[in-house]
Amino acid sequence: SLPQLLSNVLLWDGIVQEDTVRDLGLSKLLNRYLLLNLLNTPPGLDNIEKCNKVVACLPERWFQDLKSGSTLPELLNFCQHLLQ
């Protein structure tokens, strides 16, 4: 499944350069494929479960230096989906 593929890609964080992992995992996989799948999933528990799987595989250290209320630029579209 796509969330599992994202999780596997993000496991490379700390082994491969962070910029490369973020580009592949977030810019390419999440924003091109996963988000389209989420937008086409009807609102409800299935959509929430998929979003939870995406959030669970994001490395926490990527968010440590962010100001409160902000996120990674690559996650803006995903965050907008969550707010809707």
N, CA, C and O atoms as a GROMACS GRO file, in nm:
protein
  336
    1SER      N    1   0.084  -0.119   0.000
    1SER     CA    2   0.000   0.000   0.000
    1SER      C    3   0.088   0.124   0.000
    1SER      O    4   0.205   0.119   0.038
    2LEU      N    5   0.032   0.235  -0.042
    2LEU     CA    6   0.108   0.359  -0.050
    2LEU      C    7   0.158   0.407   0.085
    2LEU      O    8   0.273   0.450   0.095
    3PRO      N    9   0.075   0.403   0.192
    3PRO     CA   10   0.130   0.444   0.322
    3PRO      C   11   0.249   0.357   0.366
    3PRO      O   12   0.344   0.408   0.426
    4GLN      N   13   0.245   0.229   0.336
    4GLN     CA   14   0.356   0.140   0.371
    4GLN      C   15   0.480   0.174   0.289
    4GLN      O   16   0.591   0.171   0.341
    5LEU      N   17   0.460   0.208   0.161
    5LEU     CA   18   0.572   0.248   0.077
    5LEU      C   19   0.635   0.376   0.130
    5LEU      O   20   0.758   0.387   0.135
    6LEU      N   21   0.554   0.472   0.171
    6LEU     CA   22   0.605   0.596   0.230
    6LEU      C   23   0.685   0.565   0.356
    6LEU      O   24   0.794   0.618   0.376
    7SER      N   25   0.630   0.480   0.440
    7SER     CA   26   0.699   0.440   0.563
    7SER      C   27   0.835   0.380   0.532
    7SER      O   28   0.934   0.412   0.599
    8ASN      N   29   0.842   0.292   0.433
    8ASN     CA   30   0.968   0.229   0.395
    8ASN      C   31   1.069   0.330   0.342
    8ASN      O   32   1.188   0.322   0.374
    9VAL      N   33   1.022   0.426   0.262
    9VAL     CA   34   1.112   0.530   0.210
    9VAL      C   35   1.167   0.614   0.325
    9VAL      O   36   1.286   0.644   0.328
   10LEU      N   37   1.081   0.650   0.420
   10LEU     CA   38   1.125   0.737   0.529
   10LEU      C   39   1.216   0.665   0.629
   10LEU      O   40   1.283   0.731   0.708
   11LEU      N   41   1.220   0.533   0.625
   11LEU     CA   42   1.314   0.459   0.708
   11LEU      C   43   1.459   0.488   0.671
   11LEU      O   44   1.550   0.465   0.750
   12TRP      N   45   1.480   0.539   0.550
   12TRP     CA   46   1.616   0.573   0.504
   12TRP      C   47   1.667   0.702   0.567
   12TRP      O   48   1.784   0.736   0.550
   13ASP      N   49   1.581   0.775   0.641
   13ASP     CA   50   1.623   0.896   0.708
   13ASP      C   51   1.734   0.863   0.807
   13ASP      O   52   1.720   0.771   0.887
   14GLY      N   53   1.842   0.937   0.801
   14GLY     CA   54   1.957   0.911   0.886
   14GLY      C   55   2.062   0.825   0.817
   14GLY      O   56   2.177   0.821   0.861
   15ILE      N   57   2.023   0.757   0.710
   15ILE     CA   58   2.117   0.676   0.632
   15ILE      C   59   2.152   0.750   0.503
   15ILE      O   60   2.269   0.761   0.465
   16VAL      N   61   2.050   0.801   0.437
   16VAL     CA   62   2.064   0.882   0.315
   16VAL      C   63   2.042   1.027   0.356
   16VAL      O   64   1.975   1.054   0.455
   17GLN      N   65   2.096   1.121   0.279
   17GLN     CA   66   2.080   1.263   0.311
   17GLN      C   67   1.933   1.298   0.331
   17GLN      O   68   1.846   1.253   0.256
   18GLU      N   69   1.906   1.379   0.435
   18GLU     CA   70   1.768   1.417   0.468
   18GLU      C   71   1.698   1.482   0.350
   18GLU      O   72   1.581   1.452   0.325
   19ASP      N   73   1.765   1.569   0.277
   19ASP     CA   74   1.703   1.636   0.163
   19ASP      C   75   1.654   1.535   0.060
   19ASP      O   76   1.546   1.552   0.002
   20THR      N   77   1.731   1.431   0.037
   20THR     CA   78   1.694   1.327  -0.060
   20THR      C   79   1.572   1.250  -0.011
   20THR      O   80   1.480   1.224  -0.089
   21VAL      N   81   1.571   1.213   0.115
   21VAL     CA   82   1.459   1.137   0.172
   21VAL      C   83   1.332   1.222   0.170
   21VAL      O   84   1.225   1.174   0.134
   22ARG      N   85   1.344   1.350   0.208
   22ARG     CA   86   1.227   1.438   0.208
   22ARG      C   87   1.174   1.460   0.067
   22ARG      O   88   1.053   1.462   0.046
   23ASP      N   89   1.264   1.475  -0.030
   23ASP     CA   90   1.220   1.495  -0.168
   23ASP      C   91   1.148   1.372  -0.220
   23ASP      O   92   1.039   1.383  -0.277
   24LEU      N   93   1.207   1.256  -0.200
   24LEU     CA   94   1.145   1.133  -0.249
   24LEU      C   95   1.016   1.100  -0.174
   24LEU      O   96   0.914   1.070  -0.234
   25GLY      N   97   1.023   1.106  -0.040
   25GLY     CA   98   0.908   1.066   0.040
   25GLY      C   99   0.794   1.165   0.040
   25GLY      O  100   0.678   1.127   0.026
   26LEU      N  101   0.827   1.293   0.057
   26LEU     CA  102   0.722   1.393   0.070
   26LEU      C  103   0.686   1.459  -0.062
   26LEU      O  104   0.569   1.459  -0.101
   27SER      N  105   0.784   1.514  -0.131
   27SER     CA  106   0.755   1.587  -0.255
   27SER      C  107   0.701   1.495  -0.363
   27SER      O  108   0.605   1.528  -0.433
   28LYS      N  109   0.764   1.380  -0.377
   28LYS     CA  110   0.724   1.290  -0.486
   28LYS      C  111   0.613   1.193  -0.446
   28LYS      O  112   0.507   1.191  -0.508
   29LEU      N  113   0.636   1.114  -0.343
   29LEU     CA  114   0.539   1.009  -0.307
   29LEU      C  115   0.414   1.064  -0.241
   29LEU      O  116   0.303   1.036  -0.285
   30LEU      N  117   0.430   1.143  -0.135
   30LEU     CA  118   0.313   1.196  -0.063
   30LEU      C  119   0.234   1.293  -0.149
   30LEU      O  120   0.113   1.276  -0.166
   31ASN      N  121   0.300   1.393  -0.203
   31ASN     CA  122   0.227   1.498  -0.275
   31ASN      C  123   0.177   1.457  -0.412
   31ASN      O  124   0.078   1.512  -0.460
   32ARG      N  125   0.242   1.362  -0.477
   32ARG     CA  126   0.197   1.321  -0.611
   32ARG      C  127   0.098   1.206  -0.608
   32ARG      O  128   0.004   1.203  -0.687
   33TYR      N  129   0.117   1.111  -0.518
   33TYR     CA  130   0.036   0.989  -0.522
   33TYR      C  131  -0.055   0.972  -0.400
   33TYR      O  132  -0.176   0.952  -0.415
   34LEU      N  133   0.003   0.980  -0.282
   34LEU     CA  134  -0.077   0.958  -0.161
   34LEU      C  135  -0.185   1.062  -0.143
   34LEU      O  136  -0.299   1.028  -0.110
   35LEU      N  137  -0.152   1.188  -0.163
   35LEU     CA  138  -0.250   1.294  -0.142
   35LEU      C  139  -0.366   1.280  -0.240
   35LEU      O  140  -0.481   1.302  -0.203
   36LEU      N  141  -0.336   1.243  -0.363
   36LEU     CA  142  -0.443   1.220  -0.462
   36LEU      C  143  -0.535   1.108  -0.415
   36LEU      O  144  -0.657   1.118  -0.428
   37ASN      N  145  -0.476   1.002  -0.361
   37ASN     CA  146  -0.555   0.891  -0.307
   37ASN      C  147  -0.640   0.937  -0.190
   37ASN      O  148  -0.757   0.900  -0.179
   38LEU      N  149  -0.582   1.018  -0.101
   38LEU     CA  150  -0.657   1.068   0.015
   38LEU      C  151  -0.772   1.159  -0.027
   38LEU      O  152  -0.880   1.153   0.031
   39LEU      N  153  -0.748   1.243  -0.127
   39LEU     CA  154  -0.852   1.334  -0.173
   39LEU      C  155  -0.967   1.260  -0.238
   39LEU      O  156  -1.080   1.308  -0.239
   40ASN      N  157  -0.940   1.141  -0.293
   40ASN     CA  158  -1.044   1.061  -0.357
   40ASN      C  159  -1.108   0.960  -0.263
   40ASN      O  160  -1.199   0.887  -0.302
   41THR      N  161  -1.062   0.955  -0.138
   41THR     CA  162  -1.122   0.868  -0.038
   41THR      C  163  -1.232   0.948   0.033
   41THR      O  164  -1.206   1.057   0.082
   42PRO      N  165  -1.353   0.894   0.040
   42PRO     CA  166  -1.461   0.968   0.106
   42PRO      C  167  -1.426   0.999   0.251
   42PRO      O  168  -1.357   0.921   0.317
   43PRO      N  169  -1.472   1.114   0.301
   43PRO     CA  170  -1.447   1.147   0.442
   43PRO      C  171  -1.500   1.035   0.532
   43PRO      O  172  -1.603   0.975   0.504
   44GLY      N  173  -1.429   1.009   0.638
   44GLY     CA  174  -1.471   0.904   0.731
   44GLY      C  175  -1.352   0.834   0.791
   44GLY      O  176  -1.238   0.879   0.779
   45LEU      N  177  -1.380   0.722   0.856
   45LEU     CA  178  -1.277   0.650   0.930
   45LEU      C  179  -1.163   0.599   0.841
   45LEU      O  180  -1.047   0.601   0.883
   46ASP      N  181  -1.194   0.555   0.718
   46ASP     CA  182  -1.090   0.504   0.629
   46ASP      C  183  -0.990   0.615   0.596
   46ASP      O  184  -0.869   0.593   0.596
   47ASN      N  185  -1.041   0.734   0.567
   47ASN     CA  186  -0.956   0.848   0.536
   47ASN      C  187  -0.872   0.887   0.658
   47ASN      O  188  -0.753   0.915   0.645
   48ILE      N  189  -0.933   0.888   0.774
   48ILE     CA  190  -0.862   0.923   0.898
   48ILE      C  191  -0.751   0.822   0.925
   48ILE      O  192  -0.640   0.859   0.964
   49GLU      N  193  -0.781   0.694   0.906
   49GLU     CA  194  -0.682   0.589   0.929
   49GLU      C  195  -0.562   0.607   0.836
   49GLU      O  196  -0.447   0.592   0.878
   50LYS      N  197  -0.589   0.637   0.708
   50LYS     CA  198  -0.480   0.658   0.612
   50LYS      C  199  -0.395   0.779   0.652
   50LYS      O  200  -0.272   0.774   0.645
   51CYS      N  201  -0.460   0.887   0.694
   51CYS     CA  202  -0.387   1.007   0.737
   51CYS      C  203  -0.302   0.977   0.860
   51CYS      O  204  -0.189   1.024   0.870
   52ASN      N  205  -0.356   0.901   0.954
   52ASN     CA  206  -0.281   0.863   1.074
   52ASN      C  207  -0.156   0.783   1.039
   52ASN      O  208  -0.052   0.800   1.101
   53LYS      N  209  -0.167   0.695   0.939
   53LYS     CA  210  -0.052   0.615   0.896
   53LYS      C  211   0.056   0.704   0.837
   53LYS      O  212   0.175   0.682   0.861
   54VAL      N  213   0.016   0.806   0.761
   54VAL     CA  214   0.113   0.900   0.704
   54VAL      C  215   0.184   0.974   0.816
   54VAL      O  216   0.307   0.981   0.818
   55VAL      N  217   0.108   1.028   0.910
   55VAL     CA  218   0.166   1.106   1.020
   55VAL      C  219   0.259   1.019   1.105
   55VAL      O  220   0.366   1.064   1.147
   56ALA      N  221   0.220   0.895   1.129
   56ALA     CA  222   0.299   0.807   1.216
   56ALA      C  223   0.438   0.777   1.161
   56ALA      O  224   0.529   0.749   1.238
   57CYS      N  225   0.454   0.782   1.030
   57CYS     CA  226   0.586   0.745   0.975
   57CYS      C  227   0.677   0.865   0.954
   57CYS      O  228   0.791   0.848   0.910
   58LEU      N  229   0.631   0.986   0.983
   58LEU     CA  230   0.715   1.105   0.967
   58LEU      C  231   0.815   1.113   1.083
   58LEU      O  232   0.775   1.106   1.199
   59PRO      N  233   0.944   1.128   1.053
   59PRO     CA  234   1.044   1.138   1.160
   59PRO      C  235   1.022   1.262   1.246
   59PRO      O  236   1.012   1.373   1.194
   60GLU      N  237   1.014   1.244   1.376
   60GLU     CA  238   0.987   1.355   1.469
   60GLU      C  239   1.094   1.463   1.462
   60GLU      O  240   1.063   1.582   1.478
   61ARG      N  241   1.217   1.424   1.438
   61ARG     CA  242   1.325   1.523   1.439
   61ARG      C  243   1.310   1.627   1.327
   61ARG      O  244   1.368   1.735   1.336
   62TRP      N  245   1.234   1.595   1.223
   62TRP     CA  246   1.211   1.692   1.116
   62TRP      C  247   1.133   1.813   1.166
   62TRP      O  248   1.136   1.918   1.103
   63PHE      N  249   1.064   1.798   1.278
   63PHE     CA  250   0.977   1.904   1.329
   63PHE      C  251   1.034   1.976   1.451
   63PHE      O  252   0.972   2.070   1.501
   64GLN      N  253   1.149   1.933   1.500
   64GLN     CA  254   1.203   1.986   1.625
   64GLN      C  255   1.235   2.135   1.621
   64GLN      O  256   1.215   2.204   1.720
   65ASP      N  257   1.283   2.186   1.508
   65ASP     CA  258   1.324   2.325   1.501
   65ASP      C  259   1.217   2.417   1.442
   65ASP      O  260   1.244   2.534   1.417
   66LEU      N  261   1.099   2.366   1.419
   66LEU     CA  262   0.991   2.446   1.362
   66LEU      C  263   0.922   2.529   1.470
   66LEU      O  264   0.913   2.487   1.586
   67LYS      N  265   0.876   2.644   1.431
   67LYS     CA  266   0.799   2.728   1.523
   67LYS      C  267   0.662   2.665   1.544
   67LYS      O  268   0.613   2.591   1.458
   68SER      N  269   0.602   2.694   1.656
   68SER     CA  270   0.468   2.643   1.686
   68SER      C  271   0.370   2.688   1.578
   68SER      O  272   0.369   2.805   1.539
   69GLY      N  273   0.288   2.597   1.531
   69GLY     CA  274   0.187   2.630   1.431
   69GLY      C  275   0.238   2.625   1.289
   69GLY      O  276   0.163   2.655   1.196
   70SER      N  277   0.365   2.588   1.269
   70SER     CA  278   0.418   2.580   1.133
   70SER      C  279   0.450   2.434   1.100
   70SER      O  280   0.449   2.347   1.187
   71THR      N  281   0.479   2.410   0.972
   71THR     CA  282   0.511   2.274   0.929
   71THR      C  283   0.616   2.280   0.819
   71THR      O  284   0.659   2.388   0.780
   72LEU      N  285   0.655   2.165   0.771
   72LEU     CA  286   0.749   2.157   0.660
   72LEU      C  287   0.678   2.204   0.533
   72LEU      O  288   0.560   2.176   0.514
   73PRO      N  289   0.749   2.276   0.446
   73PRO     CA  290   0.685   2.323   0.322
   73PRO      C  291   0.623   2.208   0.240
   73PRO      O  292   0.519   2.226   0.178
   74GLU      N  293   0.688   2.092   0.241
   74GLU     CA  294   0.637   1.978   0.164
   74GLU      C  295   0.507   1.922   0.220
   74GLU      O  296   0.439   1.844   0.153
   75LEU      N  297   0.472   1.960   0.342
   75LEU     CA  298   0.351   1.907   0.405
   75LEU      C  299   0.233   2.003   0.401
   75LEU      O  300   0.127   1.972   0.456
   76LEU      N  301   0.248   2.118   0.337
   76LEU     CA  302   0.140   2.218   0.337
   76LEU      C  303   0.010   2.163   0.278
   76LEU      O  304  -0.097   2.182   0.336
   77ASN      N  305   0.018   2.094   0.164
   77ASN     CA  306  -0.103   2.040   0.101
   77ASN      C  307  -0.167   1.932   0.188
   77ASN      O  308  -0.290   1.926   0.199
   78PHE      N  309  -0.084   1.848   0.249
   78PHE     CA  310  -0.137   1.745   0.338
   78PHE      C  311  -0.205   1.809   0.459
   78PHE      O  312  -0.311   1.764   0.501
   79CYS      N  313  -0.144   1.912   0.515
   79CYS     CA  314  -0.203   1.982   0.630
   79CYS      C  315  -0.337   2.045   0.592
   79CYS      O  316  -0.432   2.040   0.671
   80GLN      N  317  -0.346   2.102   0.474
   80GLN     CA  318  -0.474   2.160   0.428
   80GLN      C  319  -0.580   2.051   0.419
   80GLN      O  320  -0.695   2.074   0.454
   81HIS      N  321  -0.542   1.934   0.373
   81HIS     CA  322  -0.637   1.822   0.366
   81HIS      C  323  -0.684   1.784   0.506
   81HIS      O  324  -0.803   1.758   0.528
   82LEU      N  325  -0.591   1.780   0.601
   82LEU     CA  326  -0.628   1.745   0.738
   82LEU      C  327  -0.724   1.848   0.798
   82LEU      O  328  -0.817   1.811   0.870
   83LEU      N  329  -0.702   1.975   0.767
   83LEU     CA  330  -0.790   2.080   0.821
   83LEU      C  331  -0.931   2.071   0.763
   83LEU      O  332  -1.028   2.108   0.830
   84GLN      N  333  -0.943   2.024   0.641
   84GLN     CA  334  -1.075   2.012   0.578
   84GLN      C  335  -1.150   1.896   0.639
   84GLN      O  336  -1.264   1.869   0.600
   0.00000   0.00000   0.00000
